[in-house]
Amino acid sequence: MRPRSGPTVEHRVLAARLRLLRERAGVSLQAAAVALGAHPATVRRIERAETGLDARQVRVLLERYAVSAADVEPIMAGLAAANLPGWWHRWRDTMEPWQQEVIGIESSAALVRTWHPALIPELLRTPAYEAALCRTLTADPAPRLASRLELLAERQRRLAERGAVLWALFPAAALHTSVGGAAVMAEQRAALEESAQRQHLTVQVVPLDFPPHPMTGVPPLHLLRVPAPEIGDRVVLETPGTGVDIIDEPAAVMDYRIRLDSACTAAPPPGQPLPEGGRGAGNL
């Protein structure tokens, strides 16, 4: 069994295939559970990638669904990879459960779209900016803070390494909110300017004097797209004081996607310098 660190995309894909095979075979959750000698909730957890994939259980289910030997072989061969811990496993003790789920999807996403209503989006932050922000918002001890910074840097590195598209939208107010002082903000601004040279990165900054747009008032949001037909887009909505919602319902995801599209279309196009002073447009 894979040590629990949140499901990887490989695990999610295999779990989704098991659900599809059951549905195509016309086998109910109850009937699948009987074949396993388990409760229907066990089958549901397997199909939702909420538990490790046991080879015996998977084989029993495939037999119950009358899956051909030719189709069984690649599924069983993929079990080993699906049960491997995610690369983020070493940081799991400093992560919230929702972070493990989000990073599990993000780590294979071909497209990440992100919006923050007040701050520089997480995946664009420098270590100094993130550290200063964490010191303000949390009471993490130094070792935990160091671990969080390592994890963020690894997420950023892997995103760039595999050529995933990152599209960020945030208001110019984020550039005027002093996080960590003048030196930290100058470094953060320089990092954003440098990011304009990256092939797979788009940054749009909404001017301070811009009228309301479809993302106005929306909490921090991330839209993740994985190039696997078994996994639909996910929206991660960070609601202050409430927690984090991971949304996969297609209609709700589409609504947020349309909001992002409309806001990005309304905002000044990329390619302009970051705004200086208190007013004006600025994009990368």
Secondary structure as UniProt FT lines:
FT   HELIX           9..25
FT   HELIX           29..36
FT   HELIX           40..47
FT   TURN            48..49
FT   HELIX           55..64
FT   TURN            65..66
FT   HELIX           69..77
FT   HELIX           79..82
FT   HELIX           87..94
FT   HELIX           97..106
FT   TURN            107..108
FT   STRAND          111..115
FT   HELIX           122..124
FT   HELIX           127..137
FT   HELIX           142..161
FT   TURN            162..163
FT   STRAND          165..171
FT   HELIX           173..176
FT   HELIX           182..195
FT   TURN            196..197
FT   TURN            199..200
FT   STRAND          201..206
FT   TURN            208..209
FT   TURN            214..217
FT   STRAND          221..225
FT   TURN            229..230
FT   STRAND          234..239
FT   TURN            240..242
FT   STRAND          243..247
FT   HELIX           250..266
FT   TURN            277..278
FT   STRAND          282..283
//
